Amino acid sequence: MAKVKLVNINKIYPNGVQAVHDFNLEINDKEFIVFVGPSGCGKTTTLRMIAGLEEISNGMLFIDDQLCNDIPAKERHIAMVFQSYALYPHMNVFNNMAFGLKMRKVPVPKLDKDGNEIYNIDKKSIFKYEKQLNLFKNQLEIAECNNPESIEEIKRSIQATDEKIEYYKNTPVKVYNYVRRAKEEIEDRVFKAAEILELQDYLDRKPDALSGGQRQRVALGRAIVRNAKGFLMDEPLSNLDAKLRVQMRTEIIKLHQQMDAITIYVTHDQTEAMTMATRVVVMKDGFIQQIGTPKEIYMHPVNKFVAGFIGAPAMNFFDAQLVDNTLRFDNEVITLNENQIQALKNCKSTEVTVGIRPEHIIVSNDENGSYTISISETLGSELLIHFNINKDKSLCAKIITDDELKAGQKISISFNKSYIHVFDKETEKAYF
């Protein structure tokens, strides 16, 4: 059983740049969590803080109810798969997979003379946070005179540090000795991982004799052999071609189902997020925008950013007027249903932003239609139809049809109003 809990996690670099803001998330056993968002949104930084490769500036990280802020990466029982394969070119597949096991000693609980496990108060961590607490208190005194806008943030830091001190004072930790693993254990783990990943025939090969997909499987195998509580994956498929990415997505999902552990996966590819996750965490500028199942994120985005980021092709947006329980734009009028009217009762402006996904626009070939196709893209059985609703705004519709709709043809459109989204123009929050 494994569980990871992040409580008000922040990452602030020495230059003052804050990469992650008040990140809160509880990950339950066997969940497949995907962090998704544009480059620079803080998803990899958050992953590295969980792994212990990046120091947490503020907040608390728990793994199986143990505070892990000060636990070294090698003792967190978390395995990480990086974007690059990071394989040793001079080692064969077996030794690449076994290397971590050979180097990493096994923690064995230290026993007293009666054979009982020894627990001690972690005085080192208490000292560290007491020192940090004094620094925050000094900062608070300075801020009260020179920088009042930072007072609340410093007070939160003081409170968080106090909580950590109390935790360590009241929670004795197990004391360990560290010993090397037996050769037989290492071989057994490597062979089992190779069987899961279908690498049995490649154990004697060097990385340069493997395909990209095989090398990525070796990187996954190196994580599997650790019998970790959780697997952290940082864009592991980004270096693969499109066909291989699809194949590896399937393999990673099957692997997750076989392992008794959580998986936390980072990507900027929303297709990976939607096809692999049990829950998706959408991030922007270091803040969590929304957490939910892929279906929840897709069908009920909480704001315009989430709506536009999730989905391919992207959601269409356009301005509309809210008039007498209808939405009006260009020559179109959309009559709202009762639930939609109720959702908009607190809307203070008649100016709103409407969102509609391409597959929810109905297109008809109509020589008397109000719109003209500007671009037609064929995607097998599907067509992407682009057309202008005014001089400055183009919409995209995704349809399944046997008709040949080409640029220059006239069309009429309608919307499946059950799937319309309306956003506040100022805050960009969704009404529905």
N, C-alpha and C positions, 0 to 999 in steps of 0.2 A: 504494500500500500504506500502511496506517495501523495503528498499534497504540498503545493507551493502557495505562499501568501505574501503579497507585496502590499505594504501599508505606507501610504504617503511617501513613496520613493521619489527622491529628487537627485538630479545630477547637475552640479555646478562646477565648471572648470575654473582654474586659478585666474583666468582672464575675465571672469565674471559671466561668461556665456552659460546660460542654463539650457541644457539639452533635453532634460526630462522634468516635467512638472507634476507633482502630487499624483503619482501613478498608483492606483489602487486596483488590485485584482486578486481573486482567489481561484486557484486552479486545482481541480479535484482529480482524484486518481483516474488514470487511463484517458484523460481528456487529450484531444489534439487541438492545441491553441495556436492560432496564426496571428502574428503581429503584421499588419499591412499598412502601407502608407507611402508617400513619396520619399525620395532620397532626402536625408537630413531631418526626418521627423522624429528621430530618437528611438526607433525600434531596435536597431542593433546595439545601441548603448544600453538599453534596458536589458537585452539578452545577456550582454557581457557582465552587467551587474549581478544578474542571477547566477551566472557561471563563476563569479569571483574574479574575473579578469579586469573589472573596472570597479573602483571604490565607490560606494554609495555615499553621497554627500549628506543626505538626510533621509529619514524614514527607516523602516524595518523590513527585513526579508526573513521569512520563516520557511524552512523546509521540514516537513513532518513536525510542526510545532516547535522546532528548535530555531532560535535566533541565529542567523548565519552571517550577519554583517561582518564579523571578525573571523569567520571560519575560512581558512585558505581554500583556494579552488580545488586542490587535489583531495580535500577531505569532505567535499560537499556531495559526493556520490552522484555527480551530474556529468554526463558525457556530452561533448560539443563536437558538431560537425561544421567545418568552416566552408566558406564560399569557394576557396581554392582547396584542392584535394589534400595539400600539405603532406604528401607521401615522401618518404625517404627514397631517392632514386637508386641508391646502392643496395637497398634491401629488397628481398623478394616479398611477395604478398604475405606469406606466413609471418615473417619477421616484422613487417609493417603493422600487421594486426596485433602481434604479440608485444610490441615494443613498450607500450604503456603499462602492460601488466608486469613486464620484467623490471621496469624502472620504479613503479609505484609500489611501495610497501603496504602491507595489509594491517589495518588497525586491529589490535587485539586488546580487549578490555584488561586493564591492570587489576589484579586481585590482591586482597589483603591476606593475612596468614590463615584466615578461616575460609578462604575461597570465595569471598564476596567481592563483587565489583566495587571499585573505589570511585566516589564522587567528590569533587572539590569545587569550591567557589572560584570562579574565573577572575582572580584579582587583577590580572593583566588588563582585561577588558574594562573592568571597573575603573582602573587608574586612567586608561586612555580616555574614557568618556567623561570622567571628572575633570580632566585637563581641558577637554573640548568644551565642557559646560562653563568653565571659568572664562574661556575665550569669548563665548557667546554673551556672557554677562558683561564683560568689558565692552563688547560691541554695542550692547544695549545702552550702556551709559553714554557712549559717544553719540549714538543715534538720537537719544533724547535731546541732545543739544544741537546737533548738526544735520541730522538726516531723519526727520520724523516719519517719512513715508515708509521706511524700512523697519519700523518698530514691530509691527505685527508679524512680519516674516521672521524676525529674530526671536520673538516670543514663542512662535511655533517651533523653532529650532531648539530653544531651551526646553520646552515641554517634551519634545521627542527625545532629547538627550536624557532628560530626567527619567523617562520611561525605560530607556535602555539600561540605565544605572540600576533602577529598581529591579528590572528583569534579572540582571546578572547577580545582584545581591541575594535574590530569593530563589534562584534556579541553579542548583549545583550541576556541574557538567561531568560527564564520564571521563575518566582518565585512561589513556591508551598507551600501550607499547606498540611499536611498528616492526613487523617482520616481513621477509621476502616470501613471495608465493612459491609453491612447489612447481617443478617443471611439468609434472603430470597434470596439474590443474590448468596451467597455461595452455598446454596442448589441447586439452579437452575443450576449453572455452573457444579456442580458435577454430577447431574442427567443427564445433556446433554452429558457430557464426557463419563459417564458410558454407555449411549445408543450407542454412536459412537463405543465404544470399546467392546460392548456386555458384560458388567460387572454388569448389573442391578441385577442379581441374587446372586452376591457375595459381595455386599456392607457391609454386616454384618460380613463377615468372616475376620479372622486374616491372615496375610501373610503366616504363617506356614501351613494353610489349603488350600493353592493355589499351582498350578503347576508352573513350571518355566516360561512358556509362559504367564500365568495369572498374575504373579507378574510383568513381564515386561510390560504388558498392564497397570497395575496399575501405574507403574513408568511413562509411557507415558501419562496416564490420569492426573497425577499430573502436568505435563507440559501443557496439553491442557487447563485445567481450568483457566489458567492465561490469556488466550486470547492474547498470546504473538505475537510480530511482527515476531519473528523467533524462530526456534527450533534448539538447538544444541545437537547432539547425539554422545557420545563418546563410540564407540564400544559396543552398547547396546545388541548385539546378541552373544557376544563372550562366554557367560556362558551357552548357550543353546546347545542341541544336534543338529545334522545335519538336521534332519527332521523338528524340530521346528524352526530352523533358516530360512529354506525355507518358512515356513508358516508365520513367523513374518516379513520377507522381504516384502511379499505381503501385509500384514496388514499395515506396515509403509508406503508403496507406496500409498495405498488407503487413509490412514489418511492424508498424505500430500496433496493429491488431494482435500480433503474435507476442509482443512484449508486454510485460506487466509493469508499465511505467507511463508517465505523462510524456508528451512531446510538445515542445514550444518551438514554433517555426517562424522565421522571419522572411518576408518577401515584399517586393514592391509590385509583384504580379498579382492582380486581383483575381485572375482565373485560378491560380494556385490556391489562393485563400478560400475561394468559394467551393472548390472541388475537394479540398483536403480537410478542412477544419470542422471540429464539432462546435467551436465558438471562434468568432473573429473579433480581434481588437483593432479598430481603425484609429490610426494616429495621425496627427498633424501638428507640426511646430512644437513637439515635445508633450502635447496634451492628448489624452484619450478623447476621441470624438464619440465613439459608440462601441459597445460590447454586445454581441448577440450571436445567434446562430446565423449561418449564411443566408437562410431564407428571411429571417428578421431584418438583417442588414439590407438585403436587396429590396424587400417589399415595404419596409417601414423605416427608411433613413431618417435620422433625427435632425439633419440639417442639409443644406445645399452641398457642402463639401462631400459628405458621405454619399449622397445621391449621385453626384457627378463622378466620384472616384470609382465606385463599384458599378460594374456593368460594362459590357462591350457589345456594340458601340455605346458610348456614353449617353446618359440621359440628356434629352433636349430641354433647354430652359428658354423661356421667353416672358416678357412683361405682359401683364393683363390688368384689366379694370374689374373690380368687384362691384357689380351693379345689380341690385334687386335679386340677390341669391343666384346670380349668374356670373360667369367669367367671360369677359369680352376682349378680343384682340383681333386686329385686322378686320376681316369680315365674318369672323366666327363667334358664335355664342354657345357656351357650355352651361347647361342647366345643372345645378348642384343638387345632390340628394340630401335627405334630412340629416344624415350623420355628418356630411361635409359642411352643411350649414351650421350645425351645432359646433363643430370644430373651429369655425371661423368667427364665432360670436364675440370673441375678445380681440378680433383684428381691428385696429384703430385707423387703418389706412385703406383707401380704395385701391391703392397701387400695390400689387403683389407680384411675386415671381411664380410662374407655373412650370412644373416639371412633368415630362412624359417620356417614358422609355420608347425607343424606336419600335419595338415589337407591339406596342399598344396604340400605334397610329394605323388606322385603316385607310388604305389607298385604293382608289377606283380609277380605272382608265376611263376618262371622260373628256371628249373633245370640247365640251362646254365648261370644263372645270375651271376653277379660279387660280390654279397653280400650275407651274411649268417645271418639269424635271430638269434639273441642272446637271446632275451626275447620276448614273446608274451603274452600280457595282454588282457583278454576279458572284455569288458565293455558293456554288453548287445548286442546291434546291432553293436557296434564299437569294433575295435581292435587297441591296441597300439603295434606297431611293432618297436623293438629296433634292430639296426644293426650297425656294425662298418664300417666306410669308410677308416680307416687306423688303425694302432695299438693303437693309443691314443685317437681317436675321435669316439664317438657313436652318432647316430642320432635317433630320434623318429618320426615315422609316425603314424597318426591317420586315419584309413580307415573304411569304411562301406563295408562289404563283407560277403558273405555266405561261402566263402572258409575257411577251417581250416588251417591257417598258424601257424606253430609251430616252436619252437626253433630248429635250425639245418637245416631248409629248405633254399634252394637257392632262391633269388629274384633278380629282376631287378628294378631299380627305374628311375623316371624322376620327374622333378620339373615343377609346374605351374609357369612359369617365370614371369607372370603378378604380382605375389605376392612375388617376391624376394625382399629382402632389402639388401642394401649395406652400410657398415659403415666404416668410416676412422679408421684405426688400432690404431692411436695415440690418436686422440681426442674423438673417439667413436661416433661422430656425424653422422647422417644419410645423405647419398646422396639421397637416395630414399627408 
